[in-house]
Amino acid sequence: MSDVPVFGPERHELLYVAIADHLAARIKGGEFDSGSRLASERVLADEYGVAYLTVRRAMVELRERGLILTVHGKGTFVAPGQGLGCGNDG
């Protein structure tokens, strides 16, 4: 699931939403444990081949969905009840 999707002009969704959806699927698919630290926004921007601010906006989207928590100076983490081994089916 961690394969980065191809983002091209033929896609009709906003790029940050597509990245948020992909990261959400990775979280819900069990690629990350509940409470595990995600890569930095700059690393994710390199991974997805997009601007840093695009990933930053995707992180805002994921926080609004309740999938991640960001602790200033510590990083961004999968929210409790999300990710691998949490028993959350949906």
N, C-alpha and C positions, 0 to 999 in steps of 0.2 A: 504493500500500500504506500510505501514511502516514495515510490517513483514520482518525480515531479511532473505534473501535467504540462502539456504544451499550451502556452498562452499565445493566441494569435488574434488578428483583427476580425476573424470570422466568428469569434465568440461574442455573444450579445450581453453577457453579464459583466458587471464591474469587476475589474481585476482584483481589488482587495477582497471582494465577496468570494470570488473563486478561490483565492488563497485561504481565506477563513474557512470555507467549506471543506477544502482539502485537509487542512490541519484538524478540523473538527472530526472528519472521517478517520484520520489517523489516531486521534485521541479515543474516539468511540470504538475503533477497531482493535484497541488494546495495544497499540504500538508504544504507548506511554503508560506508566503506572500512575495511579492517583498520587498527587504530591510530587511527582518527578519534575525536575527542572527542564525547561525547554531551552533550545539554543537561543542565543541573543538575536535581537532583531536584525542586526547587521549580518550575522551568519545566515539567518533565514533568507535575507534579501539576496545574498550570493547564491544560496541553494536554489531559490526560485527564479533567479535571473531578473529581478525587478528592483526598483528603487527602494531604498530604506524606508521612506515615508509610506510607501504602499504597504509594506509589511507592518509598519506601525499602525496604520488604519485597520488592517486585518486583525491585529491584536485587540484594538478597541472593540471590534465586532465580536471577537471571541469572549472578551470580558463581559460584554452586554448579554451574551448568551449564557453566561455563568460557567463556561468551560475552563477558564484560566483565571489565575490571580497573579497580580504583579506586586512585588514588594520592592519598594525603592531601595536601590543599593544592593539588592540580593538577587533579583532575577524574576522570571516569569515561570509559574508552576501550574501543573494540571490541578484543577480544583478538586477538593475532596468529593468523592462520589462519582468521579469521572475516571476514565482510563481503565487499564488492565486490573483485573481482580477486584473490582468494586461491586460486582453483581448488578450493575446498571445496564438494563437491556434497551434503554431507549432514549 
